[in-house]
Amino acid sequence: MNRTIAYIGLGSNLGDRRRFIDSALKMLCQTPDTELVAATEPVETSPLGDANQPPYLNAVAELKTNLSAENLHKRLIEIEDALGRQRGEKWAPRTIDLDLLLFESSIINTDTLIVPHPQMHLRSFVLNGLCRLNPNLLHPVLNETVGVLASRLNNCDFVASANKPQLICLAGNIGAGKTTLARKLADILSCRLILEAYDTNPFLPQVYAGNRDLALNSQLYFLTSRIEQLNPATLDKGRPAVADYVFDKELIYANLLLSKEQLALYLKIHSRLSPVVAAPVLVIYLADSPQQCLQRIHSRNRPYEQQIQLDFLQAIDAGYKKLAAGWKLSPLITLTDFDCLSQKTVDRLADKLKYYLHPQQTYESRKNN
């Protein structure tokens, strides 16, 4: 009989953390009809939810078992209890925490067990551990490898929370298709659409025509508009919204368009106002070549954009690449040569985006975290 391959997440932040993890692994080895194949070296991580508690040690283990997922889950609870796990408050410190992450390609949704673990795609310490064991593992719901999912987190860990707006922001060059995709996603998700105030900015046409004296006016117009649009007080907590821009693009354009004196003044104003902006729970970065973006700009024939040159788009592209490489505020999904006009392609993307929002749309853990 072929054994099932399962992956277990282990964590401890009370007492002798390494001893508790080693003891849990030993007890897994002693589990009937189960073989411990491999385990990652524990890594220290910050606690989720409540920072006022000790840091964790986390590891991931690979098992082969003849047990059912339900019986393996019961065994994990038995081990937790034997090692002094106290249950009660969510996110509370614990001697040991054992989570059934994956049970081969099984998708399980019962009152006591959800597999795959419903927030594993938001946890770098889980995904990085799985990558060390098998980077080609496929998440059976998101249909992405753990390597791809890990690349979206930039070694950060995130918590889906209903206490903040579920803001999805699009990033990318002029002409990459941000507004087209934002409109389609807002329609599919039946949520609020937030569009950049391009058409109402009275200074932008002259700036694109070469009048840099008005660049500061244009940037301040965008800055105040975006702060109004992305103010948490104007967004509903727990409800999705889609914006066709990411607020942090402000500094890309400011550095390109403003003189040294203008930039110094702009940065003072920006630093005072930017803290009130709602952070996105997800960014979608449309990575496209500046040449293709320029072709789209010419084909859509907006008069004020026709003065845009390739070198300007190349500079914006470099700014977005730098922004994406250092992004740590939320998961970031990079899409290369994405066809925003294909409804099937956008529908597939929208289905995956739901799992980065709260409440998650299809499967959600009922296990006491």
C-alpha positions in Angstrom: 0.0 0.0 0.0 1.4 3.4 -1.0 1.8 5.8 1.8 0.5 9.3 1.7 3.0 12.2 1.9 2.0 14.8 4.4 3.7 18.0 5.6 3.5 19.3 9.1 4.3 22.8 10.5 5.9 22.9 13.9 6.2 25.9 16.2 7.1 26.8 19.8 7.6 30.0 21.7 7.5 28.9 25.4 10.2 27.2 27.5 12.9 25.2 25.8 11.6 25.7 22.3 14.1 23.5 20.5 13.4 20.6 23.0 9.7 20.8 22.4 10.2 20.7 18.6 12.6 17.8 18.9 10.2 16.0 21.2 7.3 16.5 18.8 9.4 15.1 15.9 10.4 12.1 18.1 6.7 11.4 18.9 5.9 11.7 15.2 8.5 9.0 14.5 6.8 6.8 17.1 3.4 7.2 15.5 2.0 3.9 14.1 2.0 3.5 10.3 4.0 6.8 9.9 7.6 7.5 8.9 9.4 10.8 9.4 11.1 11.5 6.1 12.8 14.8 6.8 12.6 18.0 8.9 14.0 21.4 8.3 16.3 23.1 10.8 14.2 25.3 13.1 14.3 29.1 12.3 13.3 31.9 14.6 10.4 34.1 13.6 8.4 36.9 15.1 5.0 36.0 16.6 1.9 36.6 14.5 -1.0 38.7 15.8 0.5 39.8 19.1 4.1 41.1 19.2 4.0 41.1 23.0 5.2 37.5 23.4 8.4 35.6 22.8 9.6 34.8 19.3 9.0 31.4 17.8 11.1 28.6 16.5 9.5 27.1 13.4 10.2 24.0 11.4 8.5 21.9 8.7 8.4 18.1 8.6 7.7 15.6 5.8 5.9 12.4 6.7 4.8 9.2 4.9 1.7 7.7 6.5 -1.0 5.2 6.2 -3.2 7.2 8.5 -6.1 9.2 7.1 -5.8 13.0 7.3 -8.4 13.0 10.1 -6.5 10.5 12.2 -3.2 12.2 11.5 -4.7 15.4 12.7 -6.0 13.7 15.9 -2.4 12.4 16.5 -1.1 16.0 16.2 -3.5 17.1 18.8 -2.5 14.2 21.1 1.2 15.3 20.7 0.4 18.9 21.5 -1.5 17.9 24.6 1.3 15.6 25.8 3.8 18.4 25.4 1.7 20.8 27.5 -0.1 22.8 24.9 -2.7 25.1 26.6 -5.7 25.9 24.4 -7.9 29.0 24.7 -7.0 32.5 23.4 -6.2 32.8 19.7 -2.5 33.7 19.0 -1.6 32.9 22.6 2.0 31.6 23.4 2.4 27.8 23.2 4.8 25.1 24.0 4.1 23.4 20.7 1.9 24.0 17.7 1.5 21.3 15.0 -0.4 22.1 11.8 -1.3 19.7 9.0 -0.2 21.8 6.1 -0.6 19.5 3.1 -1.9 15.9 2.7 -0.7 15.2 -0.8 -3.2 16.8 -3.2 -6.2 16.4 -0.8 -8.6 19.3 -0.3 -10.4 18.9 3.0 -13.0 21.2 4.5 -14.8 19.9 7.6 -15.8 21.3 11.0 -12.5 20.2 12.5 -9.9 20.1 9.7 -9.1 22.3 6.7 -6.3 21.2 4.3 -4.4 22.8 2.8 -3.8 25.0 5.8 -5.8 28.1 5.0 -3.2 30.7 5.6 0.0 28.8 4.7 0.3 30.9 1.5 0.7 34.0 3.8 3.5 32.5 5.9 7.1 32.7 4.7 8.3 30.5 7.5 6.0 27.8 6.3 6.6 28.2 2.5 10.4 28.6 2.9 10.4 25.4 5.0 8.4 23.6 2.3 10.8 24.9 -0.4 13.7 23.4 1.4 12.0 20.0 1.4 10.4 20.2 -2.1 10.2 23.5 -4.0 8.0 22.0 -6.6 5.2 21.1 -4.2 1.9 22.2 -5.6 -0.8 24.0 -3.5 -3.9 22.0 -4.6 -6.3 25.0 -4.2 -4.2 27.9 -5.6 -2.5 25.6 -8.2 0.8 27.3 -7.6 4.1 25.8 -6.4 5.3 26.7 -2.9 8.3 28.3 -4.6 6.0 30.7 -6.5 3.9 31.4 -3.4 7.0 32.1 -1.3 8.3 34.6 -3.9 5.2 36.7 -3.3 6.0 37.3 0.4 9.6 38.6 0.3 10.4 36.7 3.5 7.6 38.3 5.4 4.6 36.8 7.2 1.0 38.2 7.0 -2.3 37.7 8.7 -5.6 38.1 7.0 -7.6 40.4 9.2 -11.2 41.7 9.0 -10.2 44.8 10.9 -8.7 46.6 7.9 -9.9 47.4 4.4 -9.3 44.6 2.0 -7.5 46.9 -0.5 -6.0 45.4 -3.7 -3.7 47.8 -5.5 -2.3 47.5 -9.0 1.2 48.5 -9.9 2.9 48.9 -13.2 4.1 51.3 -15.9 1.9 53.7 -17.9 0.1 51.5 -20.5 0.6 48.2 -18.6 -3.2 47.7 -18.3 -3.8 48.6 -14.7 -7.1 50.4 -15.2 -8.5 47.7 -17.5 -7.6 45.0 -15.0 -8.9 47.0 -12.0 -12.3 47.4 -13.7 -12.6 43.7 -14.5 -11.5 42.6 -11.0 -13.9 45.1 -9.3 -16.7 43.7 -11.4 -15.9 40.1 -10.7 -15.4 40.7 -6.9 -18.4 43.0 -6.8 -16.4 45.6 -4.9 -15.5 49.3 -4.9 -13.3 50.5 -7.8 -10.8 53.3 -7.1 -9.3 55.0 -10.1 -6.4 57.4 -10.4 -7.4 61.0 -11.0 -5.6 61.3 -14.3 -8.4 62.9 -16.2 -9.1 65.6 -13.6 -5.5 66.6 -13.0 -5.3 70.0 -14.7 -1.5 70.2 -14.6 -0.7 66.7 -16.1 -1.1 67.5 -19.8 1.3 70.4 -19.6 3.8 68.4 -17.5 3.8 65.6 -20.1 4.3 68.3 -22.8 7.5 69.3 -21.0 6.5 72.1 -18.6 8.3 70.9 -15.5 7.5 74.2 -13.7 4.0 72.6 -13.1 5.4 69.2 -12.0 5.1 70.0 -8.3 1.5 71.1 -8.7 0.7 67.9 -10.6 2.4 65.7 -8.0 0.6 67.5 -5.1 -2.7 67.1 -6.9 -2.2 63.4 -7.2 -0.9 63.1 -3.6 -4.0 64.8 -2.1 -6.3 62.9 -4.3 -4.8 59.6 -3.4 -4.8 60.4 0.3 -8.6 61.1 0.1 -9.3 58.0 -1.9 -7.2 55.6 0.3 -8.0 57.1 3.7 -9.1 54.2 5.9 -12.1 56.3 7.1 -13.5 56.2 3.5 -12.9 52.5 3.0 -15.0 49.8 4.6 -13.2 47.4 7.0 -13.3 43.8 5.9 -14.7 44.6 2.4 -12.6 44.4 -0.8 -11.7 47.4 -2.9 -9.6 47.6 -6.0 -7.4 50.6 -6.9 -5.6 51.0 -10.3 -2.5 52.3 -8.6 -0.4 51.7 -5.5 0.2 54.7 -3.3 4.0 54.2 -3.1 4.4 54.9 -6.9 4.3 58.6 -5.8 8.0 58.6 -5.1 8.9 57.1 -8.4 7.3 59.9 -10.3 8.4 62.6 -7.9 12.0 61.6 -8.3 11.7 61.6 -12.1 9.7 64.8 -12.6 10.6 67.2 -9.8 13.6 69.5 -9.5 15.9 69.2 -6.5 14.1 72.1 -4.8 10.6 70.9 -5.7 11.4 67.4 -4.5 12.6 68.6 -1.1 9.3 70.4 -0.5 7.3 67.6 -1.9 9.0 65.0 0.5 8.2 67.2 3.5 4.5 67.3 2.6 4.5 63.6 1.6 6.0 62.5 4.9 3.3 64.4 6.9 0.4 63.1 4.9 1.3 59.5 3.8 0.9 57.8 7.2 -2.9 58.1 7.0 -3.1 56.0 3.8 -4.5 52.5 4.1 -2.0 49.8 3.4 -3.0 47.3 0.7 -3.5 43.6 1.7 -2.3 42.6 -1.8 -0.4 44.3 -4.7 -0.6 43.0 -8.3 2.4 44.1 -10.3 1.9 44.1 -14.0 5.5 43.7 -15.3 5.6 44.6 -19.0 8.3 45.9 -21.2 8.5 49.7 -21.7 8.3 49.1 -25.5 5.0 47.3 -25.3 3.7 49.9 -22.9 4.6 52.7 -25.4 2.8 50.8 -28.1 -0.4 50.7 -26.0 -0.1 54.4 -25.1 0.0 55.2 -28.8 -2.9 52.9 -29.7 -5.2 54.3 -27.0 -4.4 57.8 -28.3 -4.9 59.9 -25.2 -3.7 63.3 -26.4 -1.8 64.3 -23.2 0.1 61.0 -23.3 1.4 61.2 -26.8 4.5 63.2 -25.7 5.7 60.4 -23.5 9.1 59.0 -24.6 10.6 55.5 -24.2 13.3 56.7 -21.9 10.7 58.0 -19.5 8.9 54.7 -19.4 12.2 52.9 -19.0 12.9 55.1 -15.9 9.5 54.3 -14.5 10.0 50.6 -15.2 13.3 50.7 -13.2 11.5 52.5 -10.3 8.7 49.8 -10.2 11.3 47.0 -10.3 13.1 48.5 -7.3 9.8 49.1 -5.5 8.7 45.5 -6.1 12.1 44.0 -5.0 11.8 45.8 -1.6 8.1 45.4 -1.1 7.2 44.2 2.4 3.8 45.7 3.2 1.7 42.9 1.7 2.0 39.9 -0.6 2.9 41.0 -4.1 1.9 39.0 -7.2 4.0 39.7 -10.3 2.3 39.1 -13.6 4.5 39.2 -16.8 2.9 39.8 -20.2 -0.6 39.3 -18.6 -3.5 39.5 -21.0 -5.9 41.9 -19.3 -8.4 41.5 -22.2 -8.9 37.8 -21.7 -11.9 37.3 -19.5 -10.9 33.7 -18.7 -7.4 34.7 -17.7 -8.8 37.5 -15.4 -11.4 35.1 -13.9 -8.6 32.7 -13.0 -6.7 35.5 -11.3 -9.7 36.7 -9.4 -10.3 33.2 -8.0 -6.8 33.2 -6.6 -7.0 36.7 -5.2 -9.9 35.8 -2.9 -7.5 33.7 -0.8 -5.5 36.8 0.1 -8.5 38.6 1.4 -10.5 38.2 4.7 -12.8 36.4 5.0 -11.3 33.8 2.7 -13.9 32.9 0.2 -13.6 29.1 -0.2 -11.8 27.5 2.7 -11.1 28.9 6.2 -9.6 27.3 9.2 -11.8 26.3 12.1 -8.8 24.9 14.0 -7.9 27.0 17.0 -4.8 28.8 15.8 
